[in-house]
């Protein structure tokens, strides 16, 4: 049999086993996950989501270089962010009602065309600002939600397996690490390609990767296998009508998870903007990327560790404790007086963030009504986008008015939002268990 991705000889799609009686669940090694999806899946899912990390920073870089205006570049980046925040849940809604391949393939083609249109408009057409902003908004609106859909596949594939819960934790840990790597590597590659070759090259690379890799991801055999697993679970729970309904408790549970992701995105955005302001005040503006990389590396490492945490330490407790640790960690920013110390403090802040990312995605999936997982996963991802945009804007505005020290206060606000959401989520889940 020819493999759908590589074209090489590959094993037949593994059957989805019938659920077995529960047994004690220990740690699931990451190497075993390849047995669920095949070895080609993980690198494919990584490369397919990489263009997402190119889009906003690539649009900012290109427009700013072509116009000489950072304000114009910032507006273009903001338009892509708004488009992503709206388009993510919309595509998740459509996927829940059709299939991943039915939505991701045409969306990827449209997205690639719109990215090329942005480059053409900036370099060749000298458009009005409104035309450019509409085009960048549409590029964000059609951004393929590969990371969210990969999480949906893991959720469905593990839902019918004896050790599914622990396998899902390992898979979501790995997904969070890949996300962190993507958003650390993406801006670095944009800067590298733009400085060594041309400002338009990163967006063209993103268009090519999207047009090729996203359809391969959409057509990978795990999409069909995950759908079969989902149908098996739905058949077993067909008599439980409320499992597929948006009950008040499910709305509150998903809402708390989305609020947590907004707080998480707010942390990313406020730390990014305030630390760049700090680096500029220190005369080392180019060090700004190091801060974000330090936080991403710390977060990615601890996200991977979650699969080894004891299962008796529940999801609500994990979120509560890790979010609580973030609050005093961000207060250390006010004591920083040099770039090396800033790198160290941002690394410390990143340590509890990784487990929170994994946990909130798990809690969101558990709160999701049956058949609405794609919508919920994309809502969570859009929450991060909204938080990053709001955090960047708030910290940047405060930094302009009062310097980086004042901007560090916005980081504390984002940390409080993340912690408050953990409290609300815990209360909602406790009430759900009591019913």
C-alpha positions in Angstrom: 0.0 0.0 0.0 1.3 3.5 -0.8 1.5 6.0 2.0 -0.8 9.0 1.4 2.0 11.4 2.4 5.3 10.0 1.3 4.2 7.7 -1.5 6.4 5.0 -0.1 5.3 1.6 1.1 3.8 1.9 4.5 1.7 -0.2 6.9 -2.0 -0.4 6.4 -4.0 2.0 8.6 -4.0 0.5 12.1 -7.4 -0.6 13.3 -9.0 1.3 16.1 -9.4 -1.2 19.0 -12.5 -1.6 20.9 -12.5 -0.1 24.4 -11.2 -2.4 27.1 -11.7 -2.4 30.8 -9.9 0.4 32.6 -6.5 -0.4 34.1 -3.9 1.5 36.0 -2.6 4.2 33.7 1.1 5.1 33.9 3.2 7.4 31.8 2.9 6.9 28.0 6.3 7.4 26.3 6.2 9.9 23.4 7.7 7.2 21.1 4.6 5.2 21.4 2.4 7.9 19.9 3.9 7.2 16.4 2.2 3.9 16.6 -1.2 5.7 16.6 -0.4 8.0 13.7 2.6 6.8 11.8 6.1 8.3 11.9 5.4 10.8 9.1 2.5 12.5 11.0 4.4 14.5 13.6 6.9 16.2 11.2 4.0 16.8 8.7 1.9 18.4 11.4 4.8 20.6 12.5 5.7 21.9 9.0 2.1 22.4 8.0 1.5 24.8 11.0 4.7 26.7 10.5 3.3 29.2 8.0 0.9 30.4 10.8 4.0 31.7 12.7 5.2 33.6 9.6 2.0 35.5 8.8 1.7 38.4 11.2 5.4 39.1 11.6 6.0 38.5 7.9 3.2 41.1 7.0 4.6 43.6 9.5 8.2 43.1 8.1 7.2 43.4 4.4 4.8 46.4 4.8 7.2 48.3 7.1 10.1 47.7 4.7 8.1 48.7 1.6 6.5 51.8 3.1 9.0 52.9 5.7 6.1 53.1 8.2 6.1 50.8 11.3 2.5 52.0 11.9 1.4 50.7 8.6 3.2 47.4 9.3 1.6 47.2 12.7 -1.9 47.7 11.1 -1.3 44.9 8.6 -0.2 42.6 11.4 -3.2 43.5 13.5 -5.5 42.8 10.5 -4.1 39.3 10.1 -4.6 38.7 13.9 -8.2 39.9 13.8 -8.8 37.6 10.8 -7.3 34.6 12.6 -9.4 35.3 15.7 -12.6 35.3 13.6 -11.7 32.7 11.0 -10.4 30.0 13.5 -13.8 29.3 15.2 -15.6 29.6 11.9 -13.5 27.0 10.3 -13.8 24.8 13.4 -17.6 25.1 13.1 -17.6 24.1 9.5 -15.2 21.2 10.2 -17.5 19.9 12.9 -20.3 19.7 10.3 -18.3 18.3 7.4 -14.7 17.0 7.8 -11.2 18.3 8.1 -10.3 17.5 4.5 -13.5 19.2 3.2 -12.5 22.5 4.8 -8.7 22.5 5.1 -7.9 21.9 1.5 -9.9 24.8 -0.1 -9.0 27.0 2.8 -5.3 26.3 2.3 -5.5 27.1 -1.4 -7.4 30.4 -0.7 -4.9 31.3 2.0 -1.9 30.7 -0.2 -3.5 32.9 -3.0 -4.2 35.7 -0.5 -0.7 35.7 0.8 0.7 36.1 -2.7 -1.9 38.9 -3.2 -0.6 40.7 -0.2 3.0 40.5 -1.6 1.8 41.7 -5.0 -0.2 44.6 -3.5 2.7 45.8 -1.4 5.4 45.5 -4.1 3.6 46.1 -7.3 0.2 47.7 -7.0 0.8 50.5 -4.5 -2.7 50.0 -3.0 -4.8 52.2 -0.8 -4.3 51.3 2.8 -7.9 50.0 3.1 -7.4 47.5 0.2 -4.2 46.2 1.8 -5.8 45.9 5.2 -8.8 44.0 3.8 -6.4 41.6 2.0 -4.3 41.0 5.1 -7.5 40.4 7.1 -8.7 37.8 4.6 -5.3 36.1 4.7 -5.8 35.8 8.5 -9.4 34.7 8.1 -8.4 31.8 5.9 -5.4 30.7 8.0 -5.6 26.9 8.3 -6.0 25.7 11.8 -3.6 22.8 11.7 -2.6 22.8 15.4 -6.2 22.8 16.6 -7.2 20.1 14.1 -4.2 18.0 15.1 -5.4 18.1 18.7 -8.9 17.1 17.5 -7.4 14.0 15.8 -5.5 13.0 19.0 -8.6 13.4 21.1 -10.6 11.2 18.8 -7.9 8.6 18.2 -7.3 8.1 21.9 -10.9 8.2 22.9 -11.4 4.5 22.1 -8.2 3.1 23.6 -7.7 1.5 27.0 -4.9 4.0 28.0 -6.5 6.8 26.0 -6.5 9.5 28.8 -2.7 9.2 29.4 -2.0 8.9 25.6 -4.0 12.1 25.1 -2.0 13.9 27.9 1.3 12.9 26.2 -0.1 13.9 22.8 -1.3 17.3 24.0 2.1 17.8 25.8 3.8 17.2 22.5 1.4 19.5 20.7 2.1 22.3 23.1 5.9 21.9 22.7 5.5 21.9 18.9 3.4 25.1 19.2 6.1 26.8 21.3 8.8 25.7 18.9 6.8 27.0 16.0 6.3 30.4 17.5 9.9 30.7 18.5 11.3 29.4 15.2 8.8 31.2 12.9 9.7 34.9 13.7 13.4 33.9 13.8 13.2 32.5 10.3 11.2 35.5 9.1 14.0 37.8 10.3 16.7 35.6 8.8 15.1 35.3 5.3 14.1 39.0 5.3 17.6 40.3 6.2 19.6 37.9 4.1 17.4 37.8 1.0 14.3 40.0 0.7 11.4 41.1 2.9 8.9 39.4 0.7 10.5 36.0 0.8 9.1 34.8 4.2 5.5 35.3 3.0 6.2 33.5 -0.3 7.7 30.6 1.6 4.6 30.6 3.8 2.3 30.5 0.8 4.2 27.6 -0.8 4.3 25.6 2.5 0.6 26.2 3.0 -0.4 25.1 -0.5 1.7 21.9 -0.3 1.8 20.8 3.3 -1.7 21.7 4.6 -3.5 19.6 2.0 -1.1 16.7 2.8 -2.0 17.1 6.4 -5.7 17.2 5.6 -5.5 14.1 3.5 -3.3 12.1 5.9 -5.0 8.8 6.8 -5.3 9.8 10.4 -8.1 12.1 9.4 -10.3 9.2 8.4 -9.2 7.1 11.4 -10.0 9.9 13.8 -13.5 10.2 12.2 -14.1 6.5 12.6 -13.2 6.7 16.2 -15.5 9.7 16.7 -18.4 7.8 15.1 -17.7 4.8 17.4 -17.9 7.0 20.5 -21.0 8.7 19.2 -22.7 5.4 18.6 -21.9 4.2 22.2 -23.3 7.5 23.6 -26.2 7.9 21.2 -28.7 7.6 24.1 -27.1 10.4 26.1 -28.7 13.3 24.3 -27.2 16.1 26.5 -23.7 15.0 25.6 -24.1 16.9 22.3 -25.9 20.0 23.7 -24.5 23.3 24.8 -25.7 23.1 28.4 -25.1 26.1 30.7 -22.3 24.1 32.5 -20.6 23.3 29.1 -20.8 26.9 28.0 -19.3 28.0 31.4 -16.6 25.3 31.1 -15.6 26.3 27.6 -15.9 30.0 28.4 -13.5 29.6 31.4 -11.0 27.8 29.2 -11.2 30.5 26.5 -10.8 33.2 29.1 -7.7 31.3 30.3 -6.3 31.2 26.8 -6.9 35.0 26.5 -4.9 35.4 29.7 -2.2 33.2 28.3 -2.1 35.1 25.1 -2.1 38.3 27.1 1.0 37.0 28.9 2.8 36.4 25.6 1.8 39.7 24.2 2.6 41.9 27.2 5.9 40.1 27.9 6.9 40.5 24.3 6.1 44.2 24.0 7.4 45.2 27.5 10.6 43.2 27.2 11.3 44.7 23.8 10.8 48.2 25.3 13.2 47.1 28.1 15.8 46.0 25.6 15.5 49.3 23.7 16.1 51.3 27.0 19.1 49.1 27.6 20.5 49.9 24.2 20.2 46.3 23.0 17.0 46.4 20.9 18.0 43.4 19.0 17.8 41.3 22.2 14.0 41.3 22.2 13.8 38.0 20.3 16.0 36.3 22.9 13.4 37.0 25.6 10.6 35.4 23.7 12.8 32.5 22.8 13.7 31.9 26.5 10.1 31.8 27.5 9.2 29.5 24.6 12.0 27.1 25.4 11.0 26.9 29.1 7.4 26.5 28.3 8.0 23.8 25.7 10.2 21.8 28.1 7.7 21.8 30.9 4.8 21.1 28.6 6.6 17.8 27.6 6.9 16.9 31.3 3.1 16.9 31.9 2.7 13.4 30.6 4.9 12.1 33.5 2.8 13.9 36.2 0.7 11.7 38.5 -2.8 11.2 37.2 -4.1 11.7 40.7 -3.2 15.4 40.4 -6.3 16.5 38.5 -6.6 19.0 35.7 -8.1 21.8 37.8 -5.4 21.5 40.5 -2.7 21.7 37.8 -4.1 24.8 36.2 -4.7 26.5 39.6 -1.2 25.8 41.0 0.7 26.6 37.8 -1.3 29.8 37.2 -0.7 30.8 40.9 3.1 30.4 40.3 3.0 32.7 37.4 1.8 35.7 39.5 4.9 36.0 41.8 7.1 35.1 38.8 6.0 38.1 36.8 6.6 40.4 39.7 10.3 39.6 39.4 10.3 41.7 36.2 10.3 44.9 38.3 13.6 43.8 39.8 15.4 43.3 36.5 18.2 45.6 35.7 20.1 43.9 32.8 19.4 41.9 29.7 20.9 38.6 31.1 18.7 38.9 34.2 15.7 39.6 31.9 16.4 36.4 30.0 16.6 34.5 33.3 13.3 35.9 34.7 11.4 35.4 31.4 12.7 31.8 31.4 11.3 31.4 35.0 8.0 32.8 33.9 7.8 30.3 31.1 8.2 27.3 33.3 4.6 27.1 34.6 3.1 28.3 31.3 3.7 25.0 29.4 1.7 22.9 31.8 -1.1 25.4 31.8 -1.3 25.3 28.0 -1.6 21.5 28.0 -4.1 21.5 30.8 -6.4 24.2 29.4 -6.6 22.3 26.1 -7.5 19.1 28.0 -10.1 20.9 30.1 -11.6 22.5 27.0 -11.8 19.2 25.2 -13.6 17.6 28.2 -16.1 20.5 28.4 -16.8 20.3 24.7 -20.2 18.9 23.6 -20.0 15.8 21.5 -19.4 16.8 17.8 -18.2 20.3 18.6 -14.6 19.6 19.4 -13.3 21.4 16.3 -15.2 24.5 17.3 -13.9 24.4 20.9 -10.2 23.8 19.9 -10.3 26.7 17.4 -12.0 28.9 20.0 -9.1 28.2 22.4 -6.5 28.9 19.8 -8.3 32.2 18.9 -8.3 33.1 22.5 -4.5 33.1 22.4 -4.5 35.3 19.3 -6.9 37.8 20.9 -4.8 37.8 24.1 -1.6 38.4 22.2 -3.0 41.2 20.2 -4.6 42.9 23.2 -1.4 42.3 25.3 0.9 43.8 22.6 -1.4 46.8 22.2 -1.7 47.4 26.0 1.9 46.9 26.9 3.1 49.0 23.9 0.8 51.9 24.8 1.9 51.9 28.4 5.6 51.5 27.5 5.3 54.6 25.2 3.8 56.6 28.0 5.8 55.3 31.0 8.6 53.1 29.9 9.1 49.3 30.4 8.8 49.4 34.1 5.2 50.7 33.8 4.5 48.1 31.0 5.5 45.3 33.3 2.3 46.1 35.2 0.3 44.9 32.2 2.0 41.5 32.5 0.7 41.2 36.0 -2.8 41.9 34.8 -2.6 39.1 32.3 -1.3 36.7 35.0 -4.3 37.6 37.2 -6.7 36.9 34.3 -5.1 33.5 33.8 -5.3 32.7 37.5 -8.9 33.9 37.9 -10.0 31.8 34.9 -8.5 28.7 36.7 -10.6 29.4 39.8 -13.8 29.8 37.7 -13.0 26.6 35.7 -12.4 24.6 39.0 -15.7 25.8 40.4 -17.6 24.9 37.1 -16.0 21.4 37.0 -16.8 20.8 40.7 -20.4 21.7 40.1 -20.5 19.4 37.1 -19.2 16.5 39.2 -21.7 17.2 41.9 -24.7 16.8 39.4 
